[in-house]
């Protein structure tokens, strides 16, 4: 088990877009690790795009899925969106089983997502 780390950065070419990098395991033990991210998402008050970079995310479970859906609902109400990049096979399988790919647009990597958003 690897403790979850998140890092939020502004996407330099679009002021209404942020990239959130995830590293480690996103599960029930990540409560403290996502506190800053939760505050950030709660503070979004206009259309904004969040790019969730899962390239270094090892694992997620229902705890993470619940947060992802809640964040999606909040951002969507403001005409924003969340896209996900860099999923590994484990995460892809979980998303496929749960139908998450119908909620989020998923890209193979950050470059593909930023090209599409440009």
N, C-alpha and C positions, 0 to 999 in steps of 0.2 A: 504494500500500500504506500502510495506516495502522496504526501500532503498537497492539496490544491493550492496553486498560486495563480493570481490573475493580475494582469497589467492592462491599464486602459491608456490608449493614446489617441490623440486627434489625428484624423486622416488629413494630411497636409493639403491635398488638392480640393477638399470639400469641407467647408466649415460645419456642415450639418451631418457629418459622418465621424464615427469613432470606431476604432479597432480594439477589441478586447481579446487579449491573448490568455489562453488557459493552459496550465501545465500541471500534470499530476492526475489525481482521481477526484471526480466530482460526485461525491456521495454525502451521506448524512454527517460525516465528519468535517465537511467543508463549510459549516455554518459560519465560523469566524472568518474563513478565507474569502467568503463572498460578501461580507458586510459592506465593504467600500463599494463594490459593484452594485449591490442592492440600493445603497444610498444614491449612487450615480443614476441608475435607471429611474428610481423614484423622483429624481430631480428633473428629468426630461419633461419639458412642458410645451414642446412644439415638435413638428415633424422632424424626425431624426432617424438616421440609419445607423444601426449597430452591426458591425461585422464581428462575429464570434469566430476567432481563429482557434480551431481545435487540433492544430498540427501536433501539439505536444500533450494533448489530453489522452490519457491512457484508458480511462474508464468513466462511465457515468451510470447512474441508476435512476429509479423512480423519483428520488429526491431531486436530482438534477432536472429531470424532465418536467417536474412540477414547476420549478423555477423558470425554466425556459419558456414554458407556456404562459405563465403569469407575466413574464417580461414582454413576451410577444403581444399579449392582450393589452398591456399598458401602452406600449409604443404604437400599436396599430390604431388605438383610439385617437391618437394624435396625428394620424396619417403618416406614420413612420413605418419602418420595417426592420427586421432582423434577418441577416443572412448568415449562413454558417459555411466555413471553409475548412479544408484539411482534415476531414474525418478519417479515422482508421477503420479497419474492417469490423472491429468489435462495435464501435459506435454506429457504423452504417447498418449493421445487423439489428441493433436495438431500434434504430430509427425506422427501419423497414417493417419490423414486427408491429411497432406502435403506430405506424402511419405518420410519423413526424415529418417525413419529406413532403407531405401535402400541406403542412403549415409553414415550413421554412424553405426558402430557396437555398440549395446546397451546391457549393462550388468545390472543385478539386483542390484549389489553392487560392491564396490571397490575390495573386496576379489576375486570375480569371474573374474573380469577383469585382475587383477594382476596374477592370476593363469594361465589364458589363454596367457598372454604376456610372461610368464617366459620361 
